[in-house]
Amino acid sequence: MKTVVITGVTSGIGLETARILTKQGYAVIGIGHSAENCNKARESILSGNPDAIIVFFAADLMQQREVLRVSDEIKAYLDTECGGELYALINNAGCVRSWYMTTNEGYEQQFALNHLAGFLLTHKLLPYLIKANGLVIMTGSESHKRTKVRWNDIMLSRGYNPLIAYKQSKLCNILYAKGLNDRYASSGVRAYVVDPGLVKTDIGNKNTGSLVNLVWTVRKRFGVPPSVPAETYAFLCGQNKKPEGLYYYLCKENKYSKEVTSDNADRLFALSERLCGINYL
Ligand SMILES: NC(=O)c1ccc[n+]([C@@H]2O[C@H](COP(=O)([O-])OP(=O)(O)OC[C@H]3O[C@@H](n4cnc5c(N)ncnc54)[C@H](OP(=O)(O)O)[C@@H]3O)[C@@H](O)[C@H]2O)c1
């Protein structure tokens, strides 16, 4: 049986992806923000599919110490229950903020969760992915096309604009996936980014101010249900031969920003390694 780790599994896109993958017979390891939300997600998935194989781990992935703790727990689980193999890691947890807010490490929260958490978690689980010739899938966004990386102030500490910070974190998702493919294609691991489109979830209503809340409450009415993008993760996981593309929308390869170059990917890799205190190779 193939095992898939999904972050941000307790609501929205992550929850629907867990639902579809468990229905298709994958064993899912879900990482949720809180034990309470993990329990609700477990009930929701099992009520529709009592045979679903799913376990949950709770962690605040914004904090690097928490990423390290939960990755150790998951590694132990993969060793004892899954033959030391991980077929896919879906880095989906994400957030929106209205103000400059930082983590325990002093990192801007959207950058820390939307990019660094996946960067660090993937590093920790990479030997398990390599053993399974596995996949890394990032949840990106079409909004990555409308920005560049601010290399001199990547956390936007000077003149913070939350929307630019969000878009940049999504550009980092695709740069990171490219950097992974540049480094690990020969090891059998392949990385992808899914653009979910506009999806009716509560992401803009969590820990945001009244303006962002209001704008998102109106905007999300035009979104598709999260079961729609969930199909694209299932599509990527279900291919016998790994697709050649990098960026996928509605199960099809899509164009991405011209900012996505190997030079920018290398630069982001080096910076992220320094911010996480790790070395990939
Ligand atoms: N909705 C859209 O239109 C859209 C479009 C493009 C991209 N995306 C991306 O899709 C991904 C999923 O978002 P969504 O729309 O499905 O919203 P969502 O329902 O709010 O999902 C976000 C998930 O991340 C979790 N999370 C938040 N902070 C966390 C933390 N500190 N530690 C661990 N987990 C945390 C949330 O858990 P809690 O709720 O328990 O905090 C939730 O399960 C995000 O990466 C987002 O950027 C969404």
PDBQT file of the ligand as one rigid body, heavy atoms in Angstrom, charges set to zero:
ROOT
HETATM    1  N1  LIG A 301      -8.535  28.587  -1.276  1.00  0.00    +0.000 N 
HETATM    2  C1  LIG A 301      -7.973  29.040  -2.381  1.00  0.00    +0.000 C 
HETATM    3  O1  LIG A 301      -8.621  29.669  -3.227  1.00  0.00    +0.000 OA
HETATM    4  C2  LIG A 301      -6.501  28.787  -2.623  1.00  0.00    +0.000 A 
HETATM    5  C3  LIG A 301      -5.962  29.228  -3.838  1.00  0.00    +0.000 A 
HETATM    6  C4  LIG A 301      -4.624  29.012  -4.094  1.00  0.00    +0.000 A 
HETATM    7  C5  LIG A 301      -3.852  28.332  -3.163  1.00  0.00    +0.000 A 
HETATM    8  N2  LIG A 301      -4.399  27.922  -1.987  1.00  0.00    +0.000 N 
HETATM    9  C6  LIG A 301      -3.538  27.212  -1.044  1.00  0.00    +0.000 C 
HETATM   10  O2  LIG A 301      -4.168  26.022  -0.641  1.00  0.00    +0.000 OA
HETATM   11  C7  LIG A 301      -3.597  25.579   0.578  1.00  0.00    +0.000 C 
HETATM   12  C8  LIG A 301      -4.691  25.083   1.480  1.00  0.00    +0.000 C 
HETATM   13  O3  LIG A 301      -5.540  26.162   1.798  1.00  0.00    +0.000 OA
HETATM   14  P1  LIG A 301      -7.129  26.062   1.833  1.00  0.00    +0.000 P 
HETATM   15  O4  LIG A 301      -7.629  27.061   0.873  1.00  0.00    +0.000 OA
HETATM   16  O5  LIG A 301      -7.563  24.661   1.737  1.00  0.00    +0.000 OA
HETATM   17  O6  LIG A 301      -7.441  26.676   3.274  1.00  0.00    +0.000 OA
HETATM   18  P2  LIG A 301      -7.674  26.003   4.682  1.00  0.00    +0.000 P 
HETATM   19  O7  LIG A 301      -8.906  25.190   4.676  1.00  0.00    +0.000 OA
HETATM   20  O8  LIG A 301      -7.556  27.084   5.687  1.00  0.00    +0.000 OA
HETATM   21  O9  LIG A 301      -6.447  25.009   4.814  1.00  0.00    +0.000 OA
HETATM   22  C9  LIG A 301      -5.217  25.393   5.382  1.00  0.00    +0.000 C 
HETATM   23  C10 LIG A 301      -4.759  24.268   6.272  1.00  0.00    +0.000 C 
HETATM   24  O10 LIG A 301      -3.485  24.606   6.847  1.00  0.00    +0.000 OA
HETATM   25  C11 LIG A 301      -3.566  24.404   8.243  1.00  0.00    +0.000 C 
HETATM   26  N3  LIG A 301      -2.689  25.287   8.987  1.00  0.00    +0.000 N 
HETATM   27  C12 LIG A 301      -2.779  26.625   9.130  1.00  0.00    +0.000 A 
HETATM   28  N4  LIG A 301      -1.826  27.081   9.940  1.00  0.00    +0.000 NA
HETATM   29  C13 LIG A 301      -1.114  25.981  10.325  1.00  0.00    +0.000 A 
HETATM   30  C14 LIG A 301       0.012  25.804  11.167  1.00  0.00    +0.000 A 
HETATM   31  N5  LIG A 301       0.599  26.835  11.784  1.00  0.00    +0.000 N 
HETATM   32  N6  LIG A 301       0.480  24.552  11.359  1.00  0.00    +0.000 NA
HETATM   33  C15 LIG A 301      -0.107  23.484  10.745  1.00  0.00    +0.000 A 
HETATM   34  N7  LIG A 301      -1.156  23.603   9.921  1.00  0.00    +0.000 NA
HETATM   35  C16 LIG A 301      -1.654  24.845   9.725  1.00  0.00    +0.000 A 
HETATM   36  C17 LIG A 301      -5.003  24.688   8.595  1.00  0.00    +0.000 C 
HETATM   37  O11 LIG A 301      -5.330  24.130   9.853  1.00  0.00    +0.000 OA
HETATM   38  P3  LIG A 301      -6.260  24.947  10.900  1.00  0.00    +0.000 P 
HETATM   39  O12 LIG A 301      -7.484  25.349  10.167  1.00  0.00    +0.000 OA
HETATM   40  O13 LIG A 301      -6.471  23.966  11.994  1.00  0.00    +0.000 OA
HETATM   41  O14 LIG A 301      -5.432  26.121  11.317  1.00  0.00    +0.000 OA
HETATM   42  C18 LIG A 301      -5.726  24.055   7.434  1.00  0.00    +0.000 C 
HETATM   43  O15 LIG A 301      -5.918  22.672   7.641  1.00  0.00    +0.000 OA
HETATM   44  C19 LIG A 301      -2.794  26.751   1.117  1.00  0.00    +0.000 C 
HETATM   45  O16 LIG A 301      -1.415  26.488   0.898  1.00  0.00    +0.000 OA
HETATM   46  C20 LIG A 301      -3.248  27.919   0.268  1.00  0.00    +0.000 C 
HETATM   47  O17 LIG A 301      -2.244  28.899   0.123  1.00  0.00    +0.000 OA
HETATM   48  C21 LIG A 301      -5.712  28.134  -1.694  1.00  0.00    +0.000 A 
ENDROOT
TORSDOF 0
